[in-house]
């Protein structure tokens, strides 16, 4: 009977790409060296960019406020190192666009101690004060989305949160960041859960973990404090189970409606590393200055999980870990949902959970794209039951509005399962990314035109 229940604790469809986690999942988190120059883009979260409050030539201490939130859907930015503001100018980002940013030169002999702020007292703070504390700390979703966490936690009028799900799935191949955080930062995770329960009013918390991290599940289960209603739920390994909607279905059997958010089914989902940062920073009133990142892949020599200051240049990171001469592609994030970087002068941002580097041999792939053979493999793989084959054909004919209106294009969260299984090597997820951006631009243009009337 237990096996049957175990099988039910997942979602429909999905894929099973090779995991490639064994090379780093046993390596403890290590402090990464401080780069001599830190480069900080202001646009490193969803929403309005941070607004710079320092000037060129100014000396700053680690943890000091460098930029304030640019609005409600925005977060501030704090100094990842003590040093001197060398320049305020545009900096490159992974999107290819330039963003206003800060060049911070690190003091070479500083102790790099972090400034203490005003603690958010768990006992006396209201839910609103906790949300304000989370925003003030500059916390965004560390699983990759980089959406401001305080916005996500704000329960809309007329809605209620019954269950808080802590996302420890980490289904992306190669990445073991969350795995190590669960093994090494249990106290911070549980402290973070205390803040999250009070902020959302949730009755209980469930930590969702895939079966390939049984050691983390056992470790957390053995340490659950008596004062909070927390359970650990182990689910079968399947990609993309780390997506919010898939995880809610796997853990609670609830289905978030098309176009809806988790709160529609009385749930809030928070990444486990984000939870740990809340538990680590709020008791001290500090801002986030660093994060844990998995650096791995066949082209990396010193693979591992590293605590890296935000703003560390990617070129410096690769120099420190050492890479193969035949290095060909570098991904920020994992190979399924991450982005191949075109410029090594970009820097580590808050949403970067991994760096994966491949050699020329590893990335040899069929270049030729064949016509769709209507095999249905993409339909079987799609976790939200879209028809990627049909969407791909419509994308070819640039029928973007029809893709959105008739075939639910905007529900696609770009997991890449369809591209992964396509025998014709059609880059479906890239088509959908482009189509979605065009649909959004058209919608914005339409709104602007209506307001101008």
Secondary structure, 3 states (H helix, E strand, C coil): CHHHHHHHCCCCCCECCCCCCCCCCCCCEEECCCCCEEEEECCCCECCCCEECCCCCCEECCCCEEEECCCCCCCCEECCCCEEEEEEEEEECCCCCEEEEEEEEECCCCCCCCCCCCCCCCCCCCHHHHHHHHHHCCCECCCCCCEEHHHHHCCCCCCCCCEEEEEECCCCCCCCHHHHHHHHCHHHHHHHHHHHHHHHCCCEEEEEEEHHHHHHHHHHHCCCCCCCCEEEEEECCCECCCCHHHHHHHHHCCCCCCCCCHHHHCEEEEEHHHHHHHHHHHHHCCCCCEEEEEEECCCECCCEEEEEECCEEHHHHHHHHCECCCEEEEEECCCCCCEECCCCCCECCCCCCEEEEEECCCCCCCCCCCCCCCCCHHHHHCCCCCCHHHHHHHHHCCCHHHHHHHHCHHHCCCCCHHHHHCCCCCCHHHHHHHHHHHHHHHHHHHHHHHHHC
